[in-house]
Amino acid sequence: MKIRSFLQITFVTILILIMDIVVQQTALYRYRNQQVVEITQELSPVRFGLEKEIVSGLLLIQGMANHISIHPTFTQKEFALYAENALRISPVLKNIGAAPDFIMAYMYPRAGNEKMLGVNYRSLPKQWPQVQLAWLSGGIIVAGPLDLVQGGSGLIGRTPVFVRQNDKENVEGEDSFWGIVSAVIDMDRLFESVNINALSGLKIAIRGIDGKGAEGEVFWGRESLFDPTGDPVLVDVFFPSGSWQIAALPVGGWPEESPYSLSIHLFMGGLLLIGLFLSYKDIRHRIEIQNVKEKLGEAQAFAHLGSWEQDLRRKTLWWSDEVYNIFGVSKDEFVPSEQGFLQKVHPNDLVRVKEAYRQSAKGENAFSLKYRILRPDGGVRFVQGQGKHLRNEKGEPTRFLGTIHDITEQREIVNALESEQAKLQAMAEATYDPYIMIDSQDTILFWSPAAEKVFGWTNEEALGQKMHELITPPEYIEPALEGLHHFAQSGKGPVLDSISELPAIRKNGEYFPVERSVSAFQVGDSYYAVGVLRDITERKKAEEKLAQLASTDELTGLFNRRTFIEMTEYELKHSKRSGSPISLVMLDADKFKNINDTYGHAFGDEVLQVLASTVLSCVREVDILGRVGGEEFLLMLPDTPLEGAVGAAERIRAAIEQVELQHESGETIRFTVSMGISVCNHGEESFDDLFNRADMAMYQAKQKGRNRVETA
């Protein structure tokens, strides 16, 4: 007996201890996940602000470069006027400079930047490699953050400027390197604009010098924050030609235990006491009846559960101590009776209670009913009453017994939970980003107003639907459902606690990009996921526009010089392997300077646009057309011998000769082009050789009267 009792007590103790450990770990895991989501949400405005300010600044740099390429001769005053407007648009820009032939000759503002004026980039060993890279790449290059000659630190954006050298009497047809346009994004202003210092509860570090992202060095905060063993929250900041990575940890580090740890210990301690208590009762089952009644009374008081019994023959009613406590009356002052009980039932519930008693007395099963009672102090309590009639061998009711359970606290908890849910609903309705909650079977349980607006499905249409079938492109559904299956089993998945970009579908079938972050929680044995989806269509358009500006001519939409040369050199390599010929045609608008001088540059721009569209209408899809100078164009014809190139050029020349443009003065303007052709057989020539021969042939066409085609 002693051994059995010892084993029973030991088993209960070990079981409760294991439960305590498991519940503690589960609470810590959920609390940690909650913190990760909160930190990610705190970092989101900072990341979005950094991306916005950096992209805006780089676009202004590219705009300055484009302006100089068209108007290379300008005064310090004109430069200052343009730069002042740019700094007004983007407050994070510290200064803008232009360095013809790599020598800083223009700077705005001059005050505070005098040290930089006259500096030759070639003499700056730390900056010269980045300047060379911008020159050779032909596009925007981001450097830094780094210490500046003029003081302070900043993120430097640089882009080269190529200027067309126009001399109508002595045409060479080449773009020349003018210099470098650069601007400094002030790091202090940048971080102030996104209010990064307001994240007082977080330790922040940022890496990615020279836009190298996770591979770059740390320039803000401590490098140790990126240690994987510290499990930091990582967020990427993307901008053209590079990225940064932000790491964040709570100031006090990750918690070792959840805030509910003490409550859990107390609860488990209570469970242990109850288990030991029940074991003790089992061991001491021969204890006197009075002791058992006393213990039962204590248990009833603990659970707010009382019992009662009515002797129908003797007309007596017995209440346990807890029933007196529930009704708020003294055992010494109140004598239980059926009439006294009914007087304490809330008037609005009295009819239901009487009917339940009557049906039970007729033998129609036991009753269970929730109702309200009135206490002497005026308080109202919610109770759960249960009862059953016992009958003799004749079927006559002899006793009526049951329980009464005070459920007021449970009712208050339910009301509190409903209030919290209402707050959550209000938060979802106030945000611009869609909130979606699903269960582990992919069923939509919550669909915020923002989700209705972004995806086009109303709340009534979305609830109960399979989320991935509703908003996910078909090619992404299968892997998503595989991950969801794993999530249903473990509550884990690759998309949890991370931010990613992917396509989504609106109700009208339109595809659009979204940024997704997902968190999860558990209720009982089931897992649920809450996703926040942000429509990033406008951000993607801005990125695409910046990429397009780097490869195309702004006026005509044709390939710019750098892109045209890259594509032609690729075709030359292909020609060398295949042995097929390539023809290069140089086109130059005749007497274009006269058109500009007579009718103005705006009309001259219209002539160039019409010329470009006319040429495009005469060539094949495989042919490559680019604008390489003011009124100079190059046309590359793959797999085309000299005869085919001459035929194509003559068609173009004849088509342009027929074009008529109406000037606002009413005058009809016509224009012509002169063209030179060079042919490369077997890819044995370089682009420069091919270009020079076509240029010479075009010059001959000019000398022989214009509006004609000549071959090299």
Summary of the structure (lengths in Angstrom):
residues: 712
radius of gyration: 41.1
end to end distance: 114.9
largest distance: 135.3
contacts: 2156
relative contact order: 0.07
helix: 47%
strand: 27%
